[in-house]
Every structure is written in structure tokens, then in C-alpha cells.
Amino acid sequence: MADKSNEFYPHRRNKDGSYDSICLTCFLTVAFGKSETELTEFDKKHVCEYFPLSQRAHCLSFLPK
């Protein structure tokens, strides 16, 4: 994995005022919480389990058919 200090985890604000932290490498939600500050520790500890986009179809299994 690359140097953790160079990684960037954008924080998305939700309608209820909470925040999600998103990994731009694996596109997973790293953590969610009531404040952006709360997410920083989770960002530092995140380790990607990288797999190609073609193998991510199982993530869409919750969609209605």
C-alpha cells in the first residue's frame, strides 16, 4: 500500500447531518459518524482490500431485479 500520509479520504455529508468517509482507492465507506473529526482515526487505520471493478458485481446484489 502507498504511503498513508499521501492518501485522501473525502468526507460526504448526509441529509441527517452525519458524515461518511470514502476511500478513493477501493471506493468503500471507511467509516461514518456525527463529525468529520471523528472519521480521521478511521481514515488512518484503513487498509484497502483491492479487487478489480469486474469483480465488484457481488456488491450490487442488493439492487432490485
PDB file of N, CA, C and O in Angstrom:
ATOM      1  N   MET A   1       0.846  -1.180   0.000  1.00  0.00           N
ATOM      2  CA  MET A   1       0.000   0.000   0.000  1.00  0.00           C
ATOM      3  C   MET A   1       0.886   1.236   0.000  1.00  0.00           C
ATOM      4  O   MET A   1       1.981   1.224   0.562  1.00  0.00           O
ATOM      5  N   ALA A   2       0.425   2.270  -0.613  1.00  0.00           N
ATOM      6  CA  ALA A   2       1.181   3.518  -0.712  1.00  0.00           C
ATOM      7  C   ALA A   2       1.290   4.192   0.653  1.00  0.00           C
ATOM      8  O   ALA A   2       0.647   3.789   1.622  1.00  0.00           O
ATOM      9  N   ASP A   3       2.110   5.213   0.699  1.00  0.00           N
ATOM     10  CA  ASP A   3       2.319   5.984   1.922  1.00  0.00           C
ATOM     11  C   ASP A   3       0.991   6.562   2.405  1.00  0.00           C
ATOM     12  O   ASP A   3       0.352   7.322   1.677  1.00  0.00           O
ATOM     13  N   LYS A   4       0.568   6.218   3.613  1.00  0.00           N
ATOM     14  CA  LYS A   4      -0.723   6.643   4.149  1.00  0.00           C
ATOM     15  C   LYS A   4      -0.851   8.160   4.271  1.00  0.00           C
ATOM     16  O   LYS A   4      -1.961   8.689   4.214  1.00  0.00           O
ATOM     17  N   SER A   5       0.272   8.867   4.438  1.00  0.00           N
ATOM     18  CA  SER A   5       0.205  10.321   4.605  1.00  0.00           C
ATOM     19  C   SER A   5      -0.206  11.022   3.313  1.00  0.00           C
ATOM     20  O   SER A   5      -0.644  12.171   3.357  1.00  0.00           O
ATOM     21  N   ASN A   6      -0.077  10.358   2.165  1.00  0.00           N
ATOM     22  CA  ASN A   6      -0.439  10.964   0.892  1.00  0.00           C
ATOM     23  C   ASN A   6      -1.864  10.644   0.458  1.00  0.00           C
ATOM     24  O   ASN A   6      -2.331  11.158  -0.559  1.00  0.00           O
ATOM     25  N   GLU A   7      -2.556   9.804   1.214  1.00  0.00           N
ATOM     26  CA  GLU A   7      -3.905   9.422   0.834  1.00  0.00           C
ATOM     27  C   GLU A   7      -4.920  10.470   1.271  1.00  0.00           C
ATOM     28  O   GLU A   7      -4.705  11.213   2.229  1.00  0.00           O
ATOM     29  N   PHE A   8      -6.019  10.508   0.549  1.00  0.00           N
ATOM     30  CA  PHE A   8      -7.066  11.484   0.812  1.00  0.00           C
ATOM     31  C   PHE A   8      -8.403  10.751   0.890  1.00  0.00           C
ATOM     32  O   PHE A   8      -8.751   9.998  -0.019  1.00  0.00           O
ATOM     33  N   TYR A   9      -9.139  10.964   1.951  1.00  0.00           N
ATOM     34  CA  TYR A   9     -10.445  10.348   2.148  1.00  0.00           C
ATOM     35  C   TYR A   9     -11.495  11.449   2.202  1.00  0.00           C
ATOM     36  O   TYR A   9     -11.662  12.087   3.242  1.00  0.00           O
ATOM     37  N   PRO A  10     -12.208  11.683   1.099  1.00  0.00           N
ATOM     38  CA  PRO A  10     -13.241  12.716   1.141  1.00  0.00           C
ATOM     39  C   PRO A  10     -14.347  12.336   2.123  1.00  0.00           C
ATOM     40  O   PRO A  10     -14.671  11.163   2.304  1.00  0.00           O
ATOM     41  N   HIS A  11     -14.906  13.349   2.740  1.00  0.00           N
ATOM     42  CA  HIS A  11     -15.998  13.138   3.685  1.00  0.00           C
ATOM     43  C   HIS A  11     -17.277  13.698   3.074  1.00  0.00           C
ATOM     44  O   HIS A  11     -17.344  14.869   2.699  1.00  0.00           O
ATOM     45  N   ARG A  12     -18.278  12.849   2.983  1.00  0.00           N
ATOM     46  CA  ARG A  12     -19.566  13.226   2.398  1.00  0.00           C
ATOM     47  C   ARG A  12     -20.554  13.478   3.528  1.00  0.00           C
ATOM     48  O   ARG A  12     -20.707  12.662   4.436  1.00  0.00           O
ATOM     49  N   ARG A  13     -21.218  14.623   3.453  1.00  0.00           N
ATOM     50  CA  ARG A  13     -22.234  14.945   4.472  1.00  0.00           C
ATOM     51  C   ARG A  13     -23.579  14.372   4.036  1.00  0.00           C
ATOM     52  O   ARG A  13     -24.001  14.560   2.895  1.00  0.00           O
ATOM     53  N   ASN A  14     -24.240  13.679   4.941  1.00  0.00           N
ATOM     54  CA  ASN A  14     -25.538  13.069   4.675  1.00  0.00           C
ATOM     55  C   ASN A  14     -26.672  14.005   5.093  1.00  0.00           C
ATOM     56  O   ASN A  14     -26.451  14.982   5.808  1.00  0.00           O
ATOM     57  N   LYS A  15     -27.870  13.699   4.646  1.00  0.00           N
ATOM     58  CA  LYS A  15     -29.044  14.531   4.953  1.00  0.00           C
ATOM     59  C   LYS A  15     -29.303  14.659   6.449  1.00  0.00           C
ATOM     60  O   LYS A  15     -29.820  15.675   6.912  1.00  0.00           O
ATOM     61  N   ASP A  16     -28.939  13.615   7.207  1.00  0.00           N
ATOM     62  CA  ASP A  16     -29.186  13.646   8.655  1.00  0.00           C
ATOM     63  C   ASP A  16     -28.085  14.367   9.433  1.00  0.00           C
ATOM     64  O   ASP A  16     -28.129  14.419  10.662  1.00  0.00           O
ATOM     65  N   GLY A  17     -27.094  14.924   8.721  1.00  0.00           N
ATOM     66  CA  GLY A  17     -26.015  15.669   9.374  1.00  0.00           C
ATOM     67  C   GLY A  17     -24.794  14.830   9.696  1.00  0.00           C
ATOM     68  O   GLY A  17     -23.776  15.367  10.131  1.00  0.00           O
ATOM     69  N   SER A  18     -24.875  13.521   9.491  1.00  0.00           N
ATOM     70  CA  SER A  18     -23.712  12.657   9.732  1.00  0.00           C
ATOM     71  C   SER A  18     -22.779  12.705   8.516  1.00  0.00           C
ATOM     72  O   SER A  18     -23.120  13.284   7.485  1.00  0.00           O
ATOM     73  N   TYR A  19     -21.602  12.091   8.649  1.00  0.00           N
ATOM     74  CA  TYR A  19     -20.602  12.099   7.592  1.00  0.00           C
ATOM     75  C   TYR A  19     -20.157  10.684   7.255  1.00  0.00           C
ATOM     76  O   TYR A  19     -20.121   9.812   8.122  1.00  0.00           O
ATOM     77  N   ASP A  20     -19.818  10.462   5.983  1.00  0.00           N
ATOM     78  CA  ASP A  20     -19.208   9.217   5.525  1.00  0.00           C
ATOM     79  C   ASP A  20     -17.805   9.539   5.052  1.00  0.00           C
ATOM     80  O   ASP A  20     -17.580  10.585   4.443  1.00  0.00           O
ATOM     81  N   SER A  21     -16.869   8.661   5.322  1.00  0.00           N
ATOM     82  CA  SER A  21     -15.504   8.777   4.824  1.00  0.00           C
ATOM     83  C   SER A  21     -15.324   7.734   3.730  1.00  0.00           C
ATOM     84  O   SER A  21     -15.558   6.548   3.960  1.00  0.00           O
ATOM     85  N   ILE A  22     -14.909   8.170   2.534  1.00  0.00           N
ATOM     86  CA  ILE A  22     -14.821   7.296   1.371  1.00  0.00           C
ATOM     87  C   ILE A  22     -13.363   7.117   0.952  1.00  0.00           C
ATOM     88  O   ILE A  22     -12.616   8.089   0.835  1.00  0.00           O
ATOM     89  N   CYS A  23     -12.968   5.860   0.727  1.00  0.00           N
ATOM     90  CA  CYS A  23     -11.628   5.564   0.223  1.00  0.00           C
ATOM     91  C   CYS A  23     -11.648   5.672  -1.296  1.00  0.00           C
ATOM     92  O   CYS A  23     -12.462   5.016  -1.946  1.00  0.00           O
ATOM     93  N   LEU A  24     -10.773   6.484  -1.870  1.00  0.00           N
ATOM     94  CA  LEU A  24     -10.726   6.673  -3.316  1.00  0.00           C
ATOM     95  C   LEU A  24      -9.974   5.562  -4.037  1.00  0.00           C
ATOM     96  O   LEU A  24      -9.935   5.546  -5.267  1.00  0.00           O
ATOM     97  N   THR A  25      -9.385   4.645  -3.303  1.00  0.00           N
ATOM     98  CA  THR A  25      -8.686   3.523  -3.924  1.00  0.00           C
ATOM     99  C   THR A  25      -9.630   2.342  -4.102  1.00  0.00           C
ATOM    100  O   THR A  25      -9.725   1.785  -5.196  1.00  0.00           O
ATOM    101  N   CYS A  26     -10.328   1.956  -3.042  1.00  0.00           N
ATOM    102  CA  CYS A  26     -11.207   0.789  -3.116  1.00  0.00           C
ATOM    103  C   CYS A  26     -12.692   1.177  -3.163  1.00  0.00           C
ATOM    104  O   CYS A  26     -13.553   0.315  -3.334  1.00  0.00           O
ATOM    105  N   PHE A  27     -12.989   2.474  -3.012  1.00  0.00           N
ATOM    106  CA  PHE A  27     -14.350   3.018  -3.083  1.00  0.00           C
ATOM    107  C   PHE A  27     -15.290   2.496  -2.004  1.00  0.00           C
ATOM    108  O   PHE A  27     -16.507   2.497  -2.187  1.00  0.00           O
ATOM    109  N   LEU A  28     -14.741   2.057  -0.898  1.00  0.00           N
ATOM    110  CA  LEU A  28     -15.568   1.619   0.225  1.00  0.00           C
ATOM    111  C   LEU A  28     -15.789   2.773   1.195  1.00  0.00           C
ATOM    112  O   LEU A  28     -14.983   3.701   1.261  1.00  0.00           O
ATOM    113  N   THR A  29     -16.873   2.712   1.936  1.00  0.00           N
ATOM    114  CA  THR A  29     -17.090   3.648   3.025  1.00  0.00           C
ATOM    115  C   THR A  29     -16.236   3.166   4.183  1.00  0.00           C
ATOM    116  O   THR A  29     -16.475   2.094   4.738  1.00  0.00           O
ATOM    117  N   VAL A  30     -15.246   3.958   4.542  1.00  0.00           N
ATOM    118  CA  VAL A  30     -14.304   3.598   5.591  1.00  0.00           C
ATOM    119  C   VAL A  30     -14.984   3.672   6.953  1.00  0.00           C
ATOM    120  O   VAL A  30     -14.801   2.795   7.797  1.00  0.00           O
ATOM    121  N   ALA A  31     -15.767   4.724   7.158  1.00  0.00           N
ATOM    122  CA  ALA A  31     -16.438   4.925   8.438  1.00  0.00           C
ATOM    123  C   ALA A  31     -17.550   5.946   8.265  1.00  0.00           C
ATOM    124  O   ALA A  31     -17.615   6.648   7.256  1.00  0.00           O
ATOM    125  N   PHE A  32     -18.424   6.020   9.261  1.00  0.00           N
ATOM    126  CA  PHE A  32     -19.439   7.061   9.288  1.00  0.00           C
ATOM    127  C   PHE A  32     -19.570   7.539  10.728  1.00  0.00           C
ATOM    128  O   PHE A  32     -19.379   6.777  11.676  1.00  0.00           O
ATOM    129  N   GLY A  33     -19.901   8.823  10.869  1.00  0.00           N
ATOM    130  CA  GLY A  33     -20.011   9.369  12.210  1.00  0.00           C
ATOM    131  C   GLY A  33     -20.693  10.716  12.212  1.00  0.00           C
ATOM    132  O   GLY A  33     -21.074  11.239  11.164  1.00  0.00           O
ATOM    133  N   LYS A  34     -20.844  11.271  13.398  1.00  0.00           N
ATOM    134  CA  LYS A  34     -21.539  12.552  13.572  1.00  0.00           C
ATOM    135  C   LYS A  34     -20.672  13.769  13.265  1.00  0.00           C
ATOM    136  O   LYS A  34     -21.198  14.860  13.046  1.00  0.00           O
ATOM    137  N   SER A  35     -19.328  13.594  13.244  1.00  0.00           N
ATOM    138  CA  SER A  35     -18.456  14.721  12.926  1.00  0.00           C
ATOM    139  C   SER A  35     -17.302  14.247  12.050  1.00  0.00           C
ATOM    140  O   SER A  35     -16.907  13.083  12.108  1.00  0.00           O
ATOM    141  N   GLU A  36     -16.767  15.153  11.242  1.00  0.00           N
ATOM    142  CA  GLU A  36     -15.639  14.812  10.381  1.00  0.00           C
ATOM    143  C   GLU A  36     -14.398  14.466  11.205  1.00  0.00           C
ATOM    144  O   GLU A  36     -13.612  13.606  10.810  1.00  0.00           O
ATOM    145  N   THR A  37     -14.225  15.119  12.323  1.00  0.00           N
ATOM    146  CA  THR A  37     -13.074  14.868  13.187  1.00  0.00           C
ATOM    147  C   THR A  37     -13.055  13.422  13.662  1.00  0.00           C
ATOM    148  O   THR A  37     -11.996  12.806  13.776  1.00  0.00           O
ATOM    149  N   GLU A  38     -14.220  12.899  13.932  1.00  0.00           N
ATOM    150  CA  GLU A  38     -14.382  11.525  14.391  1.00  0.00           C
ATOM    151  C   GLU A  38     -13.870  10.512  13.356  1.00  0.00           C
ATOM    152  O   GLU A  38     -13.426   9.422  13.717  1.00  0.00           O
ATOM    153  N   LEU A  39     -13.933  10.875  12.074  1.00  0.00           N
ATOM    154  CA  LEU A  39     -13.558   9.962  10.992  1.00  0.00           C
ATOM    155  C   LEU A  39     -12.050   9.866  10.766  1.00  0.00           C
ATOM    156  O   LEU A  39     -11.583   8.893  10.175  1.00  0.00           O
ATOM    157  N   THR A  40     -11.296  10.835  11.214  1.00  0.00           N
ATOM    158  CA  THR A  40      -9.861  10.905  10.949  1.00  0.00           C
ATOM    159  C   THR A  40      -9.105   9.665  11.406  1.00  0.00           C
ATOM    160  O   THR A  40      -8.251   9.163  10.675  1.00  0.00           O
ATOM    161  N   GLU A  41      -9.397   9.169  12.586  1.00  0.00           N
ATOM    162  CA  GLU A  41      -8.701   7.975  13.087  1.00  0.00           C
ATOM    163  C   GLU A  41      -9.002   6.749  12.233  1.00  0.00           C
ATOM    164  O   GLU A  41      -8.121   5.922  12.000  1.00  0.00           O
ATOM    165  N   PHE A  42     -10.232   6.630  11.772  1.00  0.00           N
ATOM    166  CA  PHE A  42     -10.597   5.513  10.908  1.00  0.00           C
ATOM    167  C   PHE A  42      -9.879   5.617   9.557  1.00  0.00           C
ATOM    168  O   PHE A  42      -9.447   4.610   8.995  1.00  0.00           O
ATOM    169  N   ASP A  43      -9.759   6.842   9.047  1.00  0.00           N
ATOM    170  CA  ASP A  43      -9.034   7.062   7.786  1.00  0.00           C
ATOM    171  C   ASP A  43      -7.598   6.567   7.902  1.00  0.00           C
ATOM    172  O   ASP A  43      -7.086   5.919   6.990  1.00  0.00           O
ATOM    173  N   LYS A  44      -6.952   6.872   9.017  1.00  0.00           N
ATOM    174  CA  LYS A  44      -5.554   6.487   9.234  1.00  0.00           C
ATOM    175  C   LYS A  44      -5.377   4.968   9.316  1.00  0.00           C
ATOM    176  O   LYS A  44      -4.344   4.437   8.909  1.00  0.00           O
ATOM    177  N   LYS A  45      -6.381   4.280   9.840  1.00  0.00           N
ATOM    178  CA  LYS A  45      -6.276   2.837  10.071  1.00  0.00           C
ATOM    179  C   LYS A  45      -6.759   1.984   8.895  1.00  0.00           C
ATOM    180  O   LYS A  45      -6.555   0.769   8.892  1.00  0.00           O
ATOM    181  N   HIS A  46      -7.390   2.599   7.904  1.00  0.00           N
ATOM    182  CA  HIS A  46      -7.972   1.848   6.789  1.00  0.00           C
ATOM    183  C   HIS A  46      -6.899   1.154   5.945  1.00  0.00           C
ATOM    184  O   HIS A  46      -5.875   1.748   5.608  1.00  0.00           O
ATOM    185  N   VAL A  47      -7.154  -0.100   5.616  1.00  0.00           N
ATOM    186  CA  VAL A  47      -6.300  -0.869   4.709  1.00  0.00           C
ATOM    187  C   VAL A  47      -7.201  -1.393   3.596  1.00  0.00           C
ATOM    188  O   VAL A  47      -8.183  -2.090   3.849  1.00  0.00           O
ATOM    189  N   CYS A  48      -6.853  -1.047   2.369  1.00  0.00           N
ATOM    190  CA  CYS A  48      -7.661  -1.467   1.223  1.00  0.00           C
ATOM    191  C   CYS A  48      -7.496  -2.949   0.946  1.00  0.00           C
ATOM    192  O   CYS A  48      -6.404  -3.510   1.044  1.00  0.00           O
ATOM    193  N   GLU A  49      -8.592  -3.550   0.604  1.00  0.00           N
ATOM    194  CA  GLU A  49      -8.573  -4.894   0.053  1.00  0.00           C
ATOM    195  C   GLU A  49      -8.971  -4.722  -1.400  1.00  0.00           C
ATOM    196  O   GLU A  49     -10.140  -4.848  -1.762  1.00  0.00           O
ATOM    197  N   TYR A  50      -7.978  -4.432  -2.222  1.00  0.00           N
ATOM    198  CA  TYR A  50      -8.218  -4.077  -3.611  1.00  0.00           C
ATOM    199  C   TYR A  50      -8.676  -5.276  -4.434  1.00  0.00           C
ATOM    200  O   TYR A  50      -8.122  -6.370  -4.325  1.00  0.00           O
ATOM    201  N   PHE A  51      -9.692  -5.054  -5.255  1.00  0.00           N
ATOM    202  CA  PHE A  51     -10.105  -6.033  -6.240  1.00  0.00           C
ATOM    203  C   PHE A  51     -10.643  -5.264  -7.440  1.00  0.00           C
ATOM    204  O   PHE A  51     -11.240  -4.201  -7.272  1.00  0.00           O
ATOM    205  N   PRO A  52     -10.439  -5.788  -8.658  1.00  0.00           N
ATOM    206  CA  PRO A  52     -10.831  -5.082  -9.874  1.00  0.00           C
ATOM    207  C   PRO A  52     -12.336  -4.809  -9.939  1.00  0.00           C
ATOM    208  O   PRO A  52     -13.137  -5.503  -9.314  1.00  0.00           O
ATOM    209  N   LEU A  53     -12.691  -3.799 -10.699  1.00  0.00           N
ATOM    210  CA  LEU A  53     -14.085  -3.420 -10.863  1.00  0.00           C
ATOM    211  C   LEU A  53     -14.920  -4.593 -11.366  1.00  0.00           C
ATOM    212  O   LEU A  53     -16.073  -4.751 -10.963  1.00  0.00           O
ATOM    213  N   SER A  54     -14.354  -5.404 -12.233  1.00  0.00           N
ATOM    214  CA  SER A  54     -15.091  -6.544 -12.795  1.00  0.00           C
ATOM    215  C   SER A  54     -15.475  -7.568 -11.731  1.00  0.00           C
ATOM    216  O   SER A  54     -16.369  -8.383 -11.960  1.00  0.00           O
ATOM    217  N   GLN A  55     -14.822  -7.540 -10.584  1.00  0.00           N
ATOM    218  CA  GLN A  55     -15.125  -8.485  -9.515  1.00  0.00           C
ATOM    219  C   GLN A  55     -16.017  -7.868  -8.435  1.00  0.00           C
ATOM    220  O   GLN A  55     -16.257  -8.491  -7.401  1.00  0.00           O
ATOM    221  N   ARG A  56     -16.504  -6.660  -8.667  1.00  0.00           N
ATOM    222  CA  ARG A  56     -17.325  -5.975  -7.667  1.00  0.00           C
ATOM    223  C   ARG A  56     -18.819  -6.189  -7.868  1.00  0.00           C
ATOM    224  O   ARG A  56     -19.618  -5.598  -7.142  1.00  0.00           O
ATOM    225  N   ALA A  57     -19.217  -7.008  -8.820  1.00  0.00           N
ATOM    226  CA  ALA A  57     -20.640  -7.221  -9.104  1.00  0.00           C
ATOM    227  C   ALA A  57     -21.388  -7.736  -7.880  1.00  0.00           C
ATOM    228  O   ALA A  57     -22.574  -7.448  -7.722  1.00  0.00           O
ATOM    229  N   HIS A  58     -20.720  -8.492  -7.013  1.00  0.00           N
ATOM    230  CA  HIS A  58     -21.386  -9.008  -5.816  1.00  0.00           C
ATOM    231  C   HIS A  58     -21.874  -7.885  -4.913  1.00  0.00           C
ATOM    232  O   HIS A  58     -22.787  -8.095  -4.114  1.00  0.00           O
ATOM    233  N   CYS A  59     -21.286  -6.701  -5.022  1.00  0.00           N
ATOM    234  CA  CYS A  59     -21.700  -5.562  -4.198  1.00  0.00           C
ATOM    235  C   CYS A  59     -23.060  -5.025  -4.641  1.00  0.00           C
ATOM    236  O   CYS A  59     -23.716  -4.308  -3.887  1.00  0.00           O
ATOM    237  N   LEU A  60     -23.481  -5.362  -5.840  1.00  0.00           N
ATOM    238  CA  LEU A  60     -24.731  -4.853  -6.372  1.00  0.00           C
ATOM    239  C   LEU A  60     -25.884  -5.828  -6.174  1.00  0.00           C
ATOM    240  O   LEU A  60     -26.974  -5.609  -6.701  1.00  0.00           O
ATOM    241  N   SER A  61     -25.661  -6.880  -5.436  1.00  0.00           N
ATOM    242  CA  SER A  61     -26.672  -7.910  -5.267  1.00  0.00           C
ATOM    243  C   SER A  61     -27.910  -7.418  -4.511  1.00  0.00           C
ATOM    244  O   SER A  61     -28.950  -8.076  -4.550  1.00  0.00           O
ATOM    245  N   PHE A  62     -27.818  -6.290  -3.835  1.00  0.00           N
ATOM    246  CA  PHE A  62     -28.949  -5.768  -3.090  1.00  0.00           C
ATOM    247  C   PHE A  62     -29.930  -5.012  -3.986  1.00  0.00           C
ATOM    248  O   PHE A  62     -31.030  -4.687  -3.538  1.00  0.00           O
ATOM    249  N   LEU A  63     -29.566  -4.725  -5.237  1.00  0.00           N
ATOM    250  CA  LEU A  63     -30.435  -3.970  -6.120  1.00  0.00           C
ATOM    251  C   LEU A  63     -31.629  -4.827  -6.547  1.00  0.00           C
ATOM    252  O   LEU A  63     -31.479  -6.026  -6.781  1.00  0.00           O
ATOM    253  N   PRO A  64     -32.806  -4.220  -6.648  1.00  0.00           N
ATOM    254  CA  PRO A  64     -33.990  -4.983  -7.083  1.00  0.00           C
ATOM    255  C   PRO A  64     -33.840  -5.422  -8.536  1.00  0.00           C
ATOM    256  O   PRO A  64     -33.214  -4.740  -9.348  1.00  0.00           O
ATOM    257  N   LYS A  65     -34.422  -6.563  -8.840  1.00  0.00           N
ATOM    258  CA  LYS A  65     -34.326  -7.085 -10.219  1.00  0.00           C
ATOM    259  C   LYS A  65     -35.546  -6.729 -11.022  1.00  0.00           C
ATOM    260  O   LYS A  65     -35.637  -7.085 -12.197  1.00  0.00           O
TER     261      LYS A  65
END
